[in-house]
Amino acid sequence: MDELENYLKTLNNRYEKVWYMADGIYSMYGDCLPVEKIKELMHRYKRLFVYVDDVHGMSWKGVNGTGFIKSHWDSIPDRMVLVSTLSKTFGASGAFVVSGDYLLMSKIRNFGGPLTFSAQLEPSAVAAAIASAKIHLSTEIIEKQQKLQKRIDALQNALVHAGIPLMSTGDTPVFFIPTGMPDTAYTLMRKLSIDACFVNPALFPAVPVNNAGLRITVSNHNSLQDIDYLARLLEKHYDKALVATGNSYKKVGRAFKRQFVPKKEEPAKKEDLFHSAVYSSIAEIDEVLWNSVLDDQAFDYAGTKFLQGYFSSLPSDDPNHMQFKYYLVRNSSGSVEALTYTTVSLWKEDMLSHEMVSERIEKIRLEDPTFLTERVMGMGSSFTEGSHMYINKGSKDLRFLQRAFFDCIEGEFEKGGYGKLVLRDFKKRYFLYHTAQDRGYLVADMPDAAVFCDFNWNTLEEFEQQLSKRSRRHFRKEVLPYVDYYDVTVPDQLSIRDLTVCYKMYCEVKANNFSINNFEYSM
């Protein structure tokens, strides 16, 4: 609500109407719109108009089941549009749009039809809607509301008594049990189904990717015995699902920006057998160790040391300034099981977007250079390409090693409070692919990378024989005819003149290529 008021202060004198759209009852978490605060803002800001979708507040609340929002007003204000339906609580067709603005309602009746599309309702649906309307207009709706309220209270009290985390403890039939990681939600759902209790997981895109959980809606079809049985099963399986997926109350709380306290002490996890360490400089990592596991990439120890020395020394307001962190995971005997590094830097949100999108955004950045940018903690750096990570795939406790590895990086990310955490570059069939998805990471395709490993050739003919049929055709057509036009040398160091020419060529390519839209590097 504070954010809404800030917008109102900014927009109130610029526009005749400032519309705020909201759910009366949030469909996932079951929490309620702060109606009294909305009333206060509508009283103070006469240009605030409210559009409320109360589909999850219909029938079970209010006089004649008119809904959660209507129960707070004697009549609908002229600066409110309220929409709802019978389809959620009664499973019947039939919806409505109401407002206290009679002129607006007249416009909707006259012009709204052509802007929508629907087929005719079949007779059975019409009959169900009529029957539902009759119930709403009778005292039977009061009996049904009271019956449902009894079940809401029963589940609410049982879950609180069992110590099960809840996103909302409001007076609604929607309950959300947070798990954070999708893997935990799936595991908990499977454990419940084995005990003959089916519950739906709430997953991306219905919720943010790392805000998974179980969504439960109570109805009058659920007996009090069923509700008690569900609560006892959740008490039995919730902690087990956390342990099975390397999760914890602390991690769930971090994901939802809440604090969830376990009812009993959490057991030690097997991933705790690994010791993780975080370093701020590559000088704290053994050079022989680094090169033994990462030297087949384009960033050996010396190269990474150079990158850290240059990019970390840039002014903090330089968009290419980077903060380096190094992560080392050892087993109980002290052997290195995982190694990687991350950098924190300013990323453009459209870095991997379509070139047409970046071209338009760059026009805005001519006046606002940091438009759509964010501090991102990413594996490796935006200057490097390839696999930036070593993890011992032969570890006998690989599953727990992966968890310890992710925990180490994610812990540093949470402490920094950065906008995004990006782990890259993995092959599609890489063994960490599914682990990342299960932990709530959103998978995105990176641009293709070319890696050439075989240099066992001495002539152009020998080189050509190593190419694919298609590449050979391109080589003969686009490379061979021009070989004699160039003198190729491999100097150890460029002169200032040559370096200036190379940088100019880089800038020309950068200005015309937005396929990877990062900030321009300075010379």
QUIGI-V750756 format. One record per pair of residues at least 24 apart in sequence whose C-alpha atoms are under 8 Angstrom apart, sorted by sequence separation. I is the first residue (numbers start at 1). J is the second residue. D is the distance in Angstrom with one decimal. If there is no record, write none. Layout:
{{I:J:D} {I:J:D}}
This chain:
{{76:100:5.1} {77:101:7.5} {78:102:7.8} {243:267:8.0} {321:345:6.1} {348:372:6.2} {349:373:5.4} {75:100:7.5} {148:173:7.9} {189:214:7.6} {246:271:7.7} {320:345:6.5} {321:346:7.7} {348:373:4.5} {349:374:6.9} {58:84:6.8} {243:269:7.0} {282:308:8.0} {319:345:7.1} {320:346:6.8} {347:373:5.5} {348:374:6.6} {58:85:7.1} {59:86:7.6} {182:209:7.7} {185:212:6.4} {239:266:8.0} {281:308:7.9} {319:346:5.6} {346:373:6.5} {347:374:5.5} {20:48:7.3} {22:50:7.8} {24:52:6.1} {52:80:7.6} {54:82:7.1} {55:83:7.3} {58:86:7.1} {182:210:6.9} {185:213:5.2} {346:374:5.5} {347:375:6.2} {18:47:5.9} {19:48:6.0} {20:49:6.2} {21:50:6.0} {22:51:6.5} {23:52:5.6} {24:53:5.9} {25:54:6.4} {27:56:6.5} {50:79:6.3} {51:80:5.8} {52:81:6.3} {53:82:6.2} {54:83:6.2} {55:84:4.5} {60:89:7.4} {181:210:5.5} {182:211:7.8} {184:213:7.9} {185:214:6.4} {346:375:4.6} {347:376:6.2} {17:47:4.9} {18:48:4.9} {19:49:4.7} {20:50:4.9} {21:51:4.7} {22:52:5.1} {23:53:4.8} {24:54:4.6} {25:55:7.8} {26:56:7.5} {49:79:4.9} {50:80:4.7} {51:81:4.7} {52:82:5.0} {53:83:5.1} {54:84:5.1} {55:85:5.5} {58:88:7.9} {59:89:6.5} {180:210:5.2} {181:211:6.8} {182:212:5.2} {345:375:5.5} {346:376:6.1} {402:432:7.9} {16:47:6.1} {17:48:6.1} {18:49:5.9} {19:50:5.6} {20:51:6.1} {21:52:5.8} {22:53:6.3} {23:54:5.9} {24:55:7.7} {25:56:5.6} {48:79:7.4} {49:80:5.8} {50:81:6.3} {51:82:6.0} {52:83:6.4} {53:84:6.0} {54:85:8.0} {55:86:7.6} {58:89:6.7} {59:90:7.8} {180:211:4.5} {181:212:5.8} {182:213:7.2} {344:375:6.6} {345:376:5.7} {15:47:7.9} {17:49:6.5} {19:51:7.0} {21:53:7.9} {24:56:7.2} {25:57:5.8} {51:83:7.9} {55:87:8.0} {56:88:6.5} {93:125:6.0} {179:211:7.1} {180:212:4.9} {181:213:7.9} {344:376:5.5} {345:377:6.8} {12:45:7.4} {24:57:6.4} {55:88:6.5} {56:89:7.2} {92:125:6.6} {93:126:7.2} {178:211:7.0} {179:212:5.7} {180:213:6.4} {197:230:7.0} {344:377:4.4} {402:435:7.9} {35:69:7.6} {178:212:6.3} {179:213:4.7} {343:377:5.7} {344:378:6.4} {12:47:6.4} {93:128:7.4} {94:129:6.1} {178:213:4.3} {179:214:7.6} {342:377:6.5} {343:378:5.6} {1:37:7.4} {5:41:7.5} {12:48:7.9} {92:128:5.8} {93:129:5.7} {177:213:5.4} {178:214:6.6} {342:378:5.4} {343:379:6.5} {377:413:6.9} {388:424:7.2} {8:45:7.5} {35:72:7.4} {92:129:5.5} {176:213:6.6} {177:214:5.1} {342:379:4.2} {343:380:6.2} {387:424:7.0} {388:425:7.1} {176:214:5.7} {177:215:6.5} {195:233:7.9} {341:379:6.0} {342:380:4.9} {343:381:5.6} {386:424:7.9} {387:425:5.3} {176:215:4.6} {340:379:7.5} {341:380:5.6} {342:381:6.7} {386:425:5.7} {387:426:6.5} {8:48:7.6} {92:132:7.3} {175:215:5.8} {176:216:6.3} {340:380:7.6} {385:425:7.4} {174:215:7.2} {175:216:5.0} {192:233:6.7} {377:418:6.6} {90:132:7.0} {174:216:5.9} {175:217:6.2} {192:234:7.6} {376:418:5.9} {377:419:7.8} {378:420:7.9} {25:68:7.8} {86:129:7.7} {174:217:4.6} {281:324:6.8} {375:418:5.8} {376:419:5.6} {377:420:6.2} {378:421:5.7} {379:422:6.2} {24:68:6.7} {173:217:5.4} {174:218:6.7} {211:255:6.3} {280:324:6.1} {281:325:6.7} {282:326:6.9} {375:419:5.6} {376:420:5.0} {377:421:5.0} {378:422:4.4} {379:423:5.0} {380:424:7.6} {24:69:6.1} {173:218:5.1} {192:237:7.5} {210:255:6.5} {211:256:6.6} {280:325:4.8} {281:326:6.9} {374:419:6.1} {375:420:7.3} {376:421:6.2} {377:422:6.3} {378:423:5.9} {379:424:5.9} {86:132:7.9} {173:219:7.3} {191:237:6.7} {279:325:5.7} {280:326:6.3} {374:420:7.9} {376:422:7.4} {378:424:7.5} {278:325:6.7} {279:326:4.9} {341:388:7.2} {278:326:5.6} {279:327:6.5} {340:388:6.0} {341:389:7.5} {188:237:6.6} {278:327:4.8} {340:389:4.6} {188:238:6.4} {277:327:5.9} {278:328:6.5} {339:389:5.9} {340:390:6.4} {276:327:7.1} {277:328:5.3} {338:389:7.5} {339:390:5.1} {276:328:5.7} {277:329:6.4} {338:390:5.3} {339:391:6.6} {188:241:5.3} {276:329:4.4} {337:390:7.9} {338:391:4.2} {187:241:5.8} {275:329:5.6} {276:330:6.4} {337:391:5.7} {338:392:6.3} {274:329:6.6} {275:330:5.2} {337:392:5.2} {185:241:8.0} {274:330:5.7} {275:331:6.2} {184:241:5.8} {187:244:7.9} {274:331:4.6} {275:332:7.1} {184:242:6.1} {187:245:7.8} {273:331:6.6} {274:332:6.0} {337:395:7.6} {273:332:5.9} {184:244:7.9} {184:245:5.8} {183:245:6.6} {179:242:7.9} {184:247:7.3} {386:449:7.6} {337:401:7.6} {385:449:7.8} {152:218:6.5} {181:247:7.7} {151:218:6.9} {338:405:7.1} {151:219:7.6} {151:220:7.4} {162:231:7.4} {148:218:7.6} {154:224:7.2} {158:228:6.9} {162:232:7.6} {164:234:7.4} {65:136:5.9} {148:219:6.3} {151:222:7.8} {164:235:6.7} {180:251:7.4} {181:252:7.8} {64:136:5.0} {148:220:5.5} {151:223:7.8} {155:227:6.0} {159:231:5.8} {163:235:7.5} {180:252:5.0} {64:137:5.8} {147:220:6.7} {151:224:6.5} {154:227:7.2} {155:228:7.1} {158:231:5.9} {162:235:5.6} {179:252:5.7} {64:138:7.4} {154:228:7.7} {164:238:7.5} {178:252:6.9} {64:139:8.0} {180:255:5.7} {329:404:7.7} {65:141:6.7} {144:220:7.5} {151:227:7.6} {155:231:7.0} {159:235:7.9} {180:256:7.3} {329:405:6.7} {59:136:7.4} {64:141:6.4} {64:142:7.4} {178:256:8.0} {327:408:7.4} {59:141:7.7} {327:409:7.3} {60:144:7.6} {61:145:7.0} {60:145:5.1} {299:384:7.5} {59:145:7.7} {298:384:7.4} {298:385:7.3} {60:148:7.4} {298:386:7.2} {297:386:6.6} {297:387:6.9} {297:388:7.7} {294:388:7.6} {352:446:7.5} {165:260:6.3} {294:389:7.4} {294:390:6.8} {293:390:6.3} {163:262:6.8} {163:263:5.6} {162:263:7.8} {274:401:7.0} {276:404:7.4} {271:400:4.7} {276:405:7.6} {270:400:6.4} {271:401:6.2} {274:404:6.6} {278:408:7.9} {277:408:7.7} {271:403:6.5} {272:404:7.2} {276:408:6.3} {271:404:5.4} {31:167:7.8} {382:518:7.8} {30:167:7.9} {31:168:5.4} {29:167:5.9} {30:168:6.2} {31:169:7.5} {32:170:7.1} {29:168:6.3} {31:170:5.9} {30:170:7.1} {31:172:7.5} {30:172:6.2} {30:173:7.2} {30:174:4.6} {29:174:6.7} {30:175:5.8} {28:174:7.3} {29:175:6.2} {30:176:7.0} {25:172:7.9} {27:174:7.3} {28:175:7.8} {29:176:5.0} {28:176:6.6} {246:400:7.8} {359:514:7.2} {358:514:6.4} {246:403:6.4} {355:513:7.7} {355:514:5.1} {358:517:7.0} {254:414:7.8} {354:514:7.9} {355:515:5.6} {354:515:6.9} {353:515:7.4} {352:515:6.6} {353:516:8.0} {351:515:7.7} {352:516:5.6} {351:516:5.4} {352:517:6.7} {351:517:4.3} {350:517:6.8} {351:518:5.8} {348:517:7.1} {348:518:6.2} {347:518:6.7} {348:519:7.7} {347:519:7.8} {28:202:7.7} {28:206:7.9} {28:207:7.6} {29:215:7.6} {28:215:6.7} {320:519:6.9} {319:519:6.8} {320:521:7.1} {212:440:7.9} {210:439:7.1} {211:440:7.8} {210:440:4.4} {209:440:5.2} {210:441:6.9} {209:441:6.5} {209:442:6.6} {182:437:7.8} {183:438:4.6} {182:438:5.4} {183:439:6.3} {181:438:6.4} {182:439:6.2} {183:440:7.9} {181:439:4.7} {182:440:5.7} {181:440:5.2} {180:440:7.5}}
